[in-house]
Every structure is written in structure tokens, then in C-alpha cells.
Amino acid sequence: MKRFLIERDIPGIGAMSIVELCGASRASNQAVNELSPNIQWQHSYVADNKAFCIYHADSEDTIHKHAELSGIPATKITEVSQIIDPLTANN
């Protein structure tokens, strides 16, 4: 599967309570279950009016279907070609 970074414009998400964020997580999980095994949610970063989410999926189309099913917008979808971290320097 390919790795994708999904940028989601969600006004006020950074100020949402954990209960509100749990609702969004449940919606995402339900969509993942419907589209399984073609998609996996890894994690998300929440900041101000955006969420940045990392998903594994077979295609960008599956990411769009997930957004439609979950009701969570996918403003920008970018396929991740490489991952680097501090250990990359040791190669």
C-alpha cells in the first residue's frame, strides 16, 4: 500500500474537546472498516484549523471515498515518496 498525507481544513479543530475528537475518530474508523483492507489510518496531527493525517491506502481514490464516507474533508492529498528521520543520517 502507498502512504498518504491528507491535509484537512476543519475550522476550530484545534480547540475541539477530546469528546469531539473522539467523534471524528469514530467516523474515520467506521469508514476504514467499510473500505478495509484497502486503507489503514496511522495517526493524525491536530493544529489550529487543520488536521494532518497519515493513511496507508491502495490509491488516492480510496482516500477520497474515505473522506466521503466519514464526512471529514480531504482538502489536499499527497502521496509520500520517502520517510526520513534522525537515523537516516547513519546510512
Order of alpha helices (4+ residues) and beta strands (2+ residues): beta-alpha-beta-beta-alpha-beta
